[in-house]
């Protein structure tokens, strides 16, 4: 039986934005179920382009920081995309991280309270037409539970496969078993027969996340105390370049996909068995840029 395809992550990198739209159309032609885009380089704008330039594929933000725009502006844009696309758009939202708050010049409140308030105010907008489903970004159990209470889905990023059961226990069983409730994870993926090169790519990809306290606290909760304490020591000593060295092979295998195509396909099925039915591959390549990485995904799931 053919494998159920994962979703794909695409980023509209400057200089390649038209090519990214063309690539999205190829993703659709090949039968992948969805395209999700993180916040760099204007994911709301990319999604608007996808609403006009694709026909059947689901697409969304994963995620748009709630402090980036006013709620009214989010709702107006989301309503347009939802209507134009025939209901294919998903608004993935989250509180993001400290460095992004500095860039946006905002002072956030409590993550749970701010997220609940955003969703309430978003849904209170009138006169815009139908609004899209909301997917909430989460790591810890309280935010997962909030997503189960007020949203149409939850999306993790760089989550622990071994800890996913404990995380999803925060969702009501009815939501876990509801085919329409989105349960996703953005997972760094590098497909290559050179396993060590692929591992090195994923370690570099996740370097910046090791500098974020919320991620380190989550990974400690998932059982990686030694690795996170080593990273914290490196940060305190100004050795940020050493962070990739402290992502152990055990940690890497629990949070990323890497290696030959068959191994990556097996990894996708392992995540699906753990309850993440909407896995989102975030492709990188040991031999090129995002475009090359997506070609490698196409070949792996042909």
Sine and cosine of phi, psi and omega as CSV:
sin_phi,cos_phi,sin_psi,cos_psi,sin_omega,cos_omega
0.00,0.00,0.68,-0.73,-0.03,-1.00
-0.90,0.43,0.58,-0.82,0.00,-1.00
-0.96,0.27,0.65,-0.76,0.13,-0.99
-0.93,0.38,0.80,-0.60,-0.09,-1.00
-0.96,0.27,0.53,-0.85,0.09,-1.00
-0.99,0.16,0.17,-0.99,0.21,-0.98
-0.98,0.22,0.28,-0.96,0.03,-1.00
-0.84,-0.54,0.54,-0.84,0.12,-0.99
-0.99,-0.13,0.75,-0.66,0.12,-0.99
-0.80,-0.61,0.58,-0.81,0.04,-1.00
-0.81,-0.58,0.75,-0.66,-0.02,-1.00
-0.99,0.12,0.98,0.21,-0.04,-1.00
-0.91,0.41,0.69,-0.72,0.03,-1.00
-0.80,0.60,0.68,-0.73,-0.04,-1.00
1.00,0.02,-0.24,0.97,-0.01,-1.00
-0.78,-0.62,0.39,0.92,-0.12,-0.99
-0.93,0.36,-0.70,0.72,0.06,-1.00
-0.89,0.45,-0.65,0.76,0.02,-1.00
-0.90,0.43,-0.55,0.83,0.03,-1.00
-0.91,0.42,-0.64,0.77,0.05,-1.00
-0.90,0.44,-0.68,0.73,0.05,-1.00
-0.88,0.48,-0.63,0.78,0.03,-1.00
-0.90,0.43,-0.64,0.76,0.05,-1.00
-0.87,0.50,-0.63,0.78,0.03,-1.00
-0.91,0.42,-0.57,0.82,0.07,-1.00
-0.94,0.34,-0.61,0.79,0.09,-1.00
-0.84,0.54,-0.69,0.72,0.02,-1.00
-0.90,0.43,-0.72,0.69,-0.03,-1.00
-0.87,0.49,-0.53,0.85,-0.04,-1.00
-0.99,0.11,-0.01,1.00,0.14,-0.99
1.00,0.01,0.19,0.98,0.08,-1.00
-0.92,0.39,0.59,-0.80,-0.14,-0.99
-0.98,0.22,-0.41,0.91,-0.08,-1.00
-0.33,-0.94,0.36,-0.93,0.09,-1.00
-0.81,-0.59,0.80,-0.61,0.02,-1.00
-0.78,-0.62,0.59,-0.81,-0.11,-0.99
-0.78,-0.62,0.73,-0.68,0.07,-1.00
-0.97,0.22,0.01,-1.00,-0.19,-0.98
-0.95,0.32,-0.48,0.88,-0.04,-1.00
-0.84,0.54,0.64,-0.77,0.14,-0.99
0.92,0.39,0.49,0.87,0.21,-0.98
0.98,0.18,0.91,0.41,-0.04,-1.00
-0.94,0.35,-0.47,0.88,0.08,-1.00
-0.91,0.42,-0.64,0.77,0.04,-1.00
-0.92,0.40,-0.66,0.75,0.06,-1.00
-0.87,0.50,-0.69,0.72,-0.01,-1.00
-0.90,0.43,-0.57,0.82,0.07,-1.00
-0.90,0.44,-0.66,0.75,0.06,-1.00
-0.88,0.47,-0.64,0.77,0.02,-1.00
-0.91,0.41,-0.52,0.85,0.00,-1.00
-0.90,0.43,-0.49,0.87,0.00,-1.00
-1.00,-0.06,-0.44,0.90,-0.20,-0.98
-0.94,-0.35,0.10,1.00,0.17,-0.99
-0.80,-0.60,0.23,-0.97,-0.14,-0.99
-0.85,-0.53,-0.54,0.84,-0.15,-0.99
-0.76,-0.64,-0.38,0.93,-0.17,-0.99
-0.98,0.21,0.60,-0.80,0.13,-0.99
-0.96,0.28,0.55,-0.83,0.03,-1.00
-0.48,-0.88,0.36,-0.93,-0.02,-1.00
-0.08,-1.00,0.03,-1.00,0.06,-1.00
-1.00,-0.06,0.64,-0.77,0.03,-1.00
-0.52,-0.85,0.95,0.31,0.12,0.99
-0.71,-0.71,0.15,-0.99,0.19,-0.98
-0.98,-0.18,0.85,-0.53,0.01,-1.00
-0.90,0.43,0.73,-0.68,-0.10,-1.00
-0.93,0.38,-0.28,0.96,-0.01,-1.00
-1.00,-0.02,-0.01,1.00,-0.14,-0.99
-0.97,0.22,-0.49,0.87,-0.01,-1.00
-0.65,-0.76,0.20,-0.98,0.17,-0.99
-0.95,0.32,0.38,-0.92,0.02,-1.00
-0.88,0.48,-0.65,0.76,-0.01,-1.00
-0.88,0.48,-0.68,0.73,0.01,-1.00
-0.90,0.43,-0.68,0.73,0.08,-1.00
-0.83,0.55,-0.73,0.68,-0.08,-1.00
-0.91,0.41,-0.65,0.76,0.01,-1.00
-0.89,0.45,-0.74,0.67,0.01,-1.00
-0.90,0.44,-0.69,0.72,-0.04,-1.00
-0.90,0.44,-0.62,0.78,0.00,-1.00
-0.91,0.42,-0.64,0.77,0.04,-1.00
-0.88,0.48,-0.76,0.65,-0.04,-1.00
-0.90,0.44,-0.64,0.77,0.00,-1.00
-0.89,0.46,-0.69,0.72,-0.03,-1.00
-0.94,0.33,-0.76,0.66,-0.06,-1.00
-0.88,0.47,-0.60,0.80,-0.07,-1.00
-1.00,0.10,-0.05,1.00,-0.04,-1.00
0.96,0.28,0.54,0.84,0.07,-1.00
1.00,0.07,0.35,0.94,-0.05,-1.00
-1.00,-0.04,-0.17,0.99,-0.08,-1.00
-1.00,0.10,0.65,-0.76,0.10,-0.99
-0.84,-0.54,0.80,-0.61,0.02,-1.00
-1.00,-0.04,0.98,-0.21,0.09,-1.00
-1.00,0.01,0.81,-0.58,-0.08,-1.00
-0.81,-0.59,0.34,-0.94,0.06,-1.00
-0.20,-0.98,0.18,-0.98,0.00,-1.00
-1.00,0.08,-0.18,0.98,-0.01,-1.00
0.89,0.46,-0.53,-0.85,-0.19,-0.98
-0.70,-0.71,0.23,-0.97,-0.05,-1.00
-0.77,0.64,-0.77,0.64,0.00,-1.00
-0.85,0.52,-0.59,0.80,0.02,-1.00
-0.95,0.32,-0.53,0.85,0.06,-1.00
-0.90,0.44,-0.63,0.78,0.06,-1.00
-0.89,0.46,-0.71,0.70,0.01,-1.00
-0.88,0.48,-0.61,0.79,-0.02,-1.00
-0.99,0.14,-0.19,0.98,0.00,-1.00
0.93,0.36,0.61,0.79,-0.04,-1.00
-0.87,-0.49,0.42,-0.91,0.11,-0.99
-0.91,-0.42,0.98,-0.20,-0.08,-1.00
-0.96,0.28,0.35,-0.94,0.13,-0.99
-0.99,-0.11,-0.58,-0.81,0.04,-1.00
-0.97,0.23,0.74,-0.67,-0.08,-1.00
-0.82,0.57,-0.71,0.70,-0.03,-1.00
-0.91,0.42,-0.71,0.70,-0.02,-1.00
-0.92,0.40,-0.67,0.74,0.01,-1.00
-0.91,0.42,-0.62,0.78,0.01,-1.00
-0.92,0.39,-0.71,0.70,0.02,-1.00
-0.88,0.48,-0.70,0.72,0.00,-1.00
-0.89,0.46,-0.68,0.74,0.02,-1.00
-0.86,0.51,-0.75,0.66,-0.05,-1.00
-0.89,0.46,-0.67,0.74,0.00,-1.00
-0.89,0.46,-0.71,0.70,-0.02,-1.00
-0.94,0.34,-0.59,0.81,0.05,-1.00
-0.87,0.49,-0.74,0.67,-0.06,-1.00
-0.96,0.27,-0.25,0.97,0.02,-1.00
-0.99,0.11,-0.14,0.99,0.00,-1.00
-0.91,0.42,0.68,-0.73,-0.07,-1.00
-0.86,-0.51,0.43,-0.90,0.10,-0.99
0.98,0.19,0.24,0.97,-0.06,-1.00
-0.96,-0.27,-0.13,0.99,-0.16,-0.99
1.00,-0.03,-0.15,-0.99,-0.02,-1.00
-0.92,0.40,0.57,-0.82,0.05,-1.00
-0.96,-0.28,0.47,-0.89,-0.09,-1.00
-0.97,0.23,0.26,-0.97,0.16,-0.99
-0.88,0.47,0.50,-0.86,0.01,-1.00
-0.95,-0.33,0.73,-0.69,0.10,-0.99
-0.90,-0.44,0.78,-0.63,-0.08,-1.00
-0.97,-0.24,0.76,-0.65,0.08,-1.00
-0.96,0.28,0.68,-0.73,-0.05,-1.00
-0.52,-0.85,0.43,-0.90,0.23,-0.97
-0.81,-0.58,-0.81,0.59,-0.09,-1.00
-1.00,0.01,0.26,-0.97,-0.18,-0.98
-0.90,0.44,-0.56,0.83,-0.04,-1.00
-0.91,0.42,-0.63,0.77,0.03,-1.00
-0.96,0.30,-0.58,0.81,0.09,-1.00
-0.86,0.51,-0.70,0.71,0.01,-1.00
-0.89,0.46,-0.64,0.77,0.03,-1.00
-0.89,0.46,-0.67,0.75,0.05,-1.00
-0.86,0.51,-0.67,0.74,0.03,-1.00
-0.91,0.42,-0.46,0.89,-0.03,-1.00
-0.99,0.14,-0.68,0.73,-0.22,-0.98
-0.85,-0.52,-0.08,1.00,-0.11,-0.99
-0.85,-0.52,0.01,-1.00,0.03,-1.00
-0.97,-0.25,0.18,0.98,0.03,-1.00
0.07,-1.00,0.19,-0.98,0.06,-1.00
-0.70,-0.71,0.62,-0.78,0.04,-1.00
-0.74,-0.68,0.78,-0.63,0.10,-1.00
-0.99,-0.11,0.19,-0.98,0.18,-0.98
-0.61,-0.79,0.78,-0.63,0.02,-1.00
0.87,0.50,0.60,0.80,-0.03,-1.00
-0.98,0.22,0.24,-0.97,0.00,-1.00
-1.00,-0.07,0.85,-0.53,0.04,-1.00
-0.86,0.51,-0.68,0.73,-0.05,-1.00
-0.92,0.38,-0.34,0.94,-0.05,-1.00
-0.97,-0.23,-0.04,1.00,-0.13,-0.99
-0.91,0.42,-0.58,0.81,0.03,-1.00
-0.86,0.51,-0.70,0.72,0.02,-1.00
-0.90,0.43,-0.62,0.79,0.02,-1.00
-0.92,0.40,-0.71,0.70,-0.06,-1.00
-0.96,0.27,-0.26,0.97,0.11,-0.99
-0.89,0.46,-0.32,0.95,0.03,-1.00
-0.97,0.24,-0.20,0.98,0.07,-1.00
-1.00,0.00,0.60,-0.80,0.15,-0.99
-0.87,0.50,0.56,-0.83,-0.02,-1.00
-0.83,0.55,-0.58,0.82,-0.01,-1.00
-0.89,0.46,-0.59,0.81,0.03,-1.00
-0.96,0.26,-0.66,0.75,0.01,-1.00
-0.86,0.50,-0.54,0.84,-0.08,-1.00
-0.99,-0.13,0.02,1.00,-0.03,-1.00
-1.00,0.10,0.90,-0.43,-0.03,-1.00
-0.86,0.51,-0.43,0.90,-0.04,-1.00
-1.00,0.07,-0.17,0.98,0.02,-1.00
-1.00,0.07,0.87,-0.49,-0.08,-1.00
-0.97,0.24,0.79,-0.61,0.12,-0.99
-0.78,-0.62,0.97,-0.25,-0.11,-0.99
-0.82,-0.58,0.23,-0.97,0.13,-0.99
-0.50,-0.86,0.78,-0.63,0.09,-1.00
-0.99,0.14,0.92,-0.40,-0.12,-0.99
-0.88,-0.48,0.87,-0.49,0.07,-1.00
-0.85,0.52,0.74,-0.67,-0.11,-0.99
-0.66,-0.75,0.76,-0.65,0.08,-1.00
-0.72,-0.69,0.91,-0.42,-0.04,-1.00
-0.99,-0.12,0.89,-0.46,0.00,-1.00
-0.27,-0.96,0.59,-0.81,0.11,-0.99
-0.95,0.32,-0.31,0.95,0.09,-1.00
-1.00,0.05,1.00,-0.02,-0.13,-0.99
-0.88,0.48,-0.67,0.74,-0.03,-1.00
-0.91,0.41,-0.62,0.79,0.05,-1.00
-0.91,0.42,-0.65,0.76,0.02,-1.00
-0.91,0.42,-0.67,0.75,0.05,-1.00
-0.88,0.48,-0.66,0.76,-0.01,-1.00
-0.89,0.45,-0.63,0.78,0.04,-1.00
-0.88,0.47,-0.74,0.67,-0.02,-1.00
-0.90,0.43,-0.60,0.80,0.05,-1.00
-0.88,0.47,-0.68,0.74,0.02,-1.00
-0.91,0.41,-0.66,0.75,0.00,-1.00
-0.84,0.54,-0.58,0.81,-0.11,-0.99
-0.99,-0.12,0.11,0.99,-0.01,-1.00
-0.84,0.54,-0.73,0.68,-0.07,-1.00
-0.91,0.42,-0.51,0.86,0.01,-1.00
-0.93,0.36,-0.51,0.86,0.05,-1.00
-0.91,0.42,-0.30,0.95,0.01,-1.00
-1.00,0.06,-0.07,1.00,-0.05,-1.00
-0.99,-0.15,0.86,-0.51,-0.05,-1.00
-0.85,0.53,-0.59,0.81,-0.04,-1.00
-0.91,0.42,-0.59,0.80,0.05,-1.00
-0.94,0.34,-0.69,0.72,0.00,-1.00
-0.88,0.48,-0.64,0.77,0.02,-1.00
-0.91,0.42,-0.63,0.77,0.05,-1.00
-0.90,0.44,-0.71,0.70,-0.03,-1.00
-0.93,0.37,-0.51,0.86,0.13,-0.99
-0.90,0.44,-0.70,0.72,0.03,-1.00
-0.86,0.52,-0.55,0.84,-0.02,-1.00
-0.99,0.16,-0.05,1.00,0.10,-1.00
0.94,-0.34,0.21,0.98,-0.06,-1.00
-0.92,-0.38,0.80,0.60,-0.05,-1.00
-0.92,0.39,-0.72,0.70,-0.06,-1.00
-0.87,0.50,-0.72,0.69,0.00,-1.00
-0.88,0.47,-0.69,0.72,-0.06,-1.00
-0.95,0.32,-0.58,0.82,0.04,-1.00
-0.93,0.38,-0.57,0.82,0.06,-1.00
-0.91,0.41,-0.64,0.77,0.05,-1.00
-0.91,0.40,-0.67,0.74,0.02,-1.00
-0.88,0.47,-0.61,0.79,0.05,-1.00
-0.91,0.41,-0.66,0.75,0.02,-1.00
-0.89,0.45,-0.67,0.74,0.02,-1.00
-0.90,0.44,-0.71,0.71,-0.01,-1.00
-0.88,0.48,-0.50,0.86,-0.03,-1.00
-1.00,-0.08,0.11,0.99,0.03,-1.00
0.96,0.29,0.43,0.90,-0.04,-1.00
-0.95,-0.30,0.77,0.64,-0.05,-1.00
-0.85,0.52,-0.50,0.87,-0.01,-1.00
-0.91,0.42,-0.30,0.95,-0.01,-1.00
-1.00,0.06,-0.12,0.99,-0.09,-1.00
-0.81,0.59,-0.72,0.70,-0.01,-1.00
-0.84,0.55,-0.48,0.88,-0.04,-1.00
-0.91,0.42,-0.36,0.93,-0.09,-1.00
-0.99,-0.13,0.03,1.00,0.16,-0.99
-0.99,0.12,0.99,-0.15,-0.05,-1.00
-0.90,0.43,0.31,-0.95,0.07,-1.00
-0.85,0.52,-0.62,0.79,0.02,-1.00
-0.89,0.46,-0.70,0.71,0.02,-1.00
-0.89,0.46,-0.71,0.70,-0.07,-1.00
-0.88,0.47,-0.67,0.75,-0.01,-1.00
-0.93,0.36,-0.38,0.93,-0.02,-1.00
-1.00,0.04,-0.24,0.97,-0.13,-0.99
-0.81,-0.59,-0.19,0.98,-0.05,-1.00
-0.66,-0.75,0.19,-0.98,0.14,-0.99
-0.89,-0.45,0.70,-0.71,-0.03,-1.00
-0.38,-0.93,0.37,-0.93,0.06,-1.00
0.96,-0.29,-0.28,-0.96,-0.02,-1.00
-0.87,0.50,0.35,-0.94,-0.08,-1.00
-0.83,0.56,-0.68,0.73,-0.04,-1.00
-0.88,0.47,-0.64,0.77,0.02,-1.00
-0.91,0.41,-0.64,0.77,0.02,-1.00
-0.91,0.41,-0.67,0.75,0.04,-1.00
-0.88,0.48,-0.65,0.76,0.05,-1.00
-0.89,0.46,-0.62,0.78,0.03,-1.00
-0.90,0.44,-0.63,0.78,0.06,-1.00
-0.86,0.50,-0.68,0.74,0.00,-1.00
-0.92,0.38,-0.56,0.83,0.04,-1.00
-0.90,0.44,-0.65,0.76,0.04,-1.00
-0.92,0.40,-0.64,0.77,0.02,-1.00
-0.90,0.43,-0.64,0.77,0.03,-1.00
-0.91,0.42,-0.45,0.89,0.02,-1.00
-0.99,0.16,-0.04,1.00,0.06,-1.00
0.95,-0.31,-0.05,1.00,0.01,-1.00
-1.00,-0.04,1.00,0.07,-0.12,-0.99
-0.98,0.18,-0.22,0.98,-0.05,-1.00
-0.87,-0.49,0.80,0.60,-0.03,-1.00
-0.89,0.45,0.69,-0.72,-0.01,-1.00
-0.91,-0.42,0.94,-0.34,0.04,-1.00
-0.97,0.26,0.79,-0.62,0.09,-1.00
-0.96,-0.29,0.99,-0.12,-0.22,-0.98
-0.99,0.14,0.71,-0.70,0.22,-0.98
-0.78,-0.62,0.30,-0.95,-0.04,-1.00
-0.78,-0.62,0.57,-0.82,0.13,-0.99
-0.99,0.11,-0.03,1.00,-0.10,-1.00
-0.75,-0.66,0.28,0.96,-0.02,-1.00
0.20,-0.98,-0.31,-0.95,-0.07,-1.00
-1.00,-0.06,-0.26,-0.97,-0.02,-1.00
-0.84,0.54,-0.63,0.77,-0.02,-1.00
-0.87,0.49,-0.70,0.71,0.04,-1.00
-0.90,0.43,-0.64,0.76,-0.01,-1.00
-0.89,0.46,-0.65,0.76,0.01,-1.00
-0.93,0.36,-0.60,0.80,0.10,-1.00
-0.85,0.53,-0.64,0.77,0.01,-1.00
-0.92,0.39,-0.58,0.82,0.08,-1.00
-0.92,0.40,-0.70,0.72,0.05,-1.00
-0.82,0.57,-0.72,0.69,-0.03,-1.00
-0.92,0.40,-0.61,0.80,-0.04,-1.00
-0.93,0.37,-0.52,0.86,-0.08,-1.00
-0.92,-0.39,0.35,0.94,0.02,-1.00
-0.94,0.35,0.00,0.00,0.00,0.00
